[in-house]
Amino acid sequence: MTTETRFKDAIKGIRSIKIDNRVQFGVRVNVMSCCRGCAQIPDTKPYIWTFGGQDNAFGWFEGEAYDRSAIKKAKDYYRRPTKPLKDVYFYFTDISVAEVAKDAFTAQGFEVEWDGTEGQAVLVKLAA
């Protein structure tokens, strides 16, 4: 199973949690906001996100994660991108979604680092 498949399965797991038939958590990838402040939307369900601004967006190429600009450059020159991403940081609006994310990525075989506090992002290690 590719890294991409496991990653997307973890995301599906996070999004599938329902209470009273309502999805409880959201996931956003490559959000262009630079910090937690303006990325938070009041009165919505808790969610996690990856920062995609300032050339930090990532994408998938043959099942592995790469910086999105590296994928574009490689395709422009008809070659494979180099240096796959080793890890992805997830920021969160509520500690409950961070806990769910940690469990979902761990269940898919990823190593996850997070100290359980609001002050640290959830680090998902993509490389073995």
C-alpha positions as CSV (number, residue, x, y, z in Angstrom):
1,M,0.0,0.0,0.0
2,T,1.4,3.4,-1.0
3,T,2.0,6.3,1.4
4,E,-0.7,8.2,-0.5
5,T,-3.3,5.5,0.1
6,R,-2.5,5.2,3.8
7,F,-2.5,9.0,4.2
8,K,-5.9,9.3,2.4
9,D,-7.3,6.4,4.5
10,A,-6.3,8.2,7.7
11,I,-8.1,11.3,6.4
12,K,-11.2,9.3,5.6
13,G,-11.1,7.8,9.1
14,I,-11.0,11.3,10.7
15,R,-13.9,12.5,8.5
16,S,-16.0,9.4,9.1
17,I,-16.5,9.9,12.9
18,K,-20.1,10.8,13.5
19,I,-22.1,11.6,16.6
20,D,-25.9,11.9,16.2
21,N,-25.4,11.4,12.4
22,R,-23.3,14.5,12.1
23,V,-19.7,14.5,10.9
24,Q,-17.6,15.8,13.9
25,F,-14.2,16.7,12.4
26,G,-13.0,18.3,9.2
27,V,-9.7,18.1,7.4
28,R,-8.2,20.7,5.1
29,V,-5.0,20.2,3.1
30,N,-2.8,23.0,1.8
31,V,-4.6,25.9,3.5
32,M,-3.0,29.2,2.3
33,S,-3.4,30.9,5.7
34,C,-0.1,31.3,7.5
35,C,-1.1,30.8,11.1
36,R,-3.9,29.5,13.3
37,G,-5.4,32.9,13.9
38,C,-7.1,33.7,10.6
39,A,-7.5,30.1,9.5
40,Q,-10.0,29.4,12.3
41,I,-13.6,29.9,11.3
42,P,-15.9,30.6,14.2
43,D,-18.9,28.3,14.9
44,T,-17.7,25.4,12.8
45,K,-16.8,21.8,13.6
46,P,-13.2,21.3,14.8
47,Y,-10.7,20.6,12.0
48,I,-7.1,20.0,11.3
49,W,-5.1,21.5,8.4
50,T,-1.8,21.6,6.7
51,F,-0.2,24.9,5.7
52,G,0.1,25.3,2.0
53,G,1.2,28.9,1.6
54,Q,4.7,30.3,0.8
55,D,5.6,27.2,-1.3
56,N,4.7,24.7,1.5
57,A,1.9,23.0,-0.4
58,F,2.4,19.3,-1.1
59,G,1.0,16.9,-3.7
60,W,1.2,13.3,-4.7
61,F,3.3,11.7,-7.4
62,E,3.2,7.9,-7.9
63,G,2.0,7.4,-4.4
64,E,4.6,9.5,-2.6
65,A,4.4,13.1,-1.2
66,Y,6.5,15.9,-2.7
67,D,6.6,19.6,-2.5
68,R,4.0,20.8,-5.1
69,S,6.5,23.1,-6.9
70,A,9.0,20.1,-7.2
71,I,6.3,18.1,-9.0
72,K,5.5,20.9,-11.4
73,K,9.2,21.4,-12.2
74,A,9.7,17.7,-12.8
75,K,6.7,17.5,-15.1
76,D,7.9,20.5,-17.0
77,Y,11.2,18.7,-17.7
78,Y,9.6,15.2,-18.2
79,R,11.3,13.6,-15.2
80,R,10.5,12.4,-11.7
81,P,10.6,14.8,-8.8
82,T,13.4,14.3,-6.3
83,K,13.4,14.4,-2.5
84,P,10.0,13.2,-1.3
85,L,8.6,14.9,1.8
86,K,9.6,13.2,5.0
87,D,6.8,14.6,7.2
88,V,3.7,16.8,7.3
89,Y,2.6,19.1,10.1
90,F,-1.1,19.3,10.9
91,Y,-2.4,22.3,12.9
92,F,-5.7,22.1,14.6
93,T,-8.6,24.2,16.0
94,D,-9.4,21.9,18.9
95,I,-7.4,19.3,20.9
96,S,-10.1,16.7,20.3
97,V,-9.4,16.6,16.5
98,A,-5.7,16.5,17.1
99,E,-6.2,13.3,19.3
100,V,-8.4,11.7,16.6
101,A,-5.8,12.6,13.9
102,K,-3.0,11.1,15.9
103,D,-4.9,7.9,16.3
104,A,-6.0,7.7,12.7
105,F,-2.5,8.2,11.3
106,T,-1.0,5.8,13.8
107,A,-3.6,3.2,12.8
108,Q,-2.4,3.5,9.2
109,G,1.2,2.8,10.2
110,F,2.6,6.3,10.4
111,E,4.8,7.4,13.1
112,V,3.2,10.4,14.8
113,E,4.8,13.0,17.1
114,W,2.6,15.2,19.3
115,D,3.0,16.1,23.0
116,G,-0.8,16.4,23.6
117,T,-0.8,20.1,24.0
118,E,-2.4,23.0,22.0
119,G,1.0,24.5,21.5
120,Q,2.5,21.8,19.3
121,A,1.4,20.7,15.8
122,V,0.8,17.1,15.1
123,L,3.8,15.8,13.1
124,V,3.0,12.9,10.7
125,K,6.2,11.2,9.5
126,L,5.8,10.0,5.9
127,A,9.2,8.3,5.4
128,A,9.8,5.1,7.2
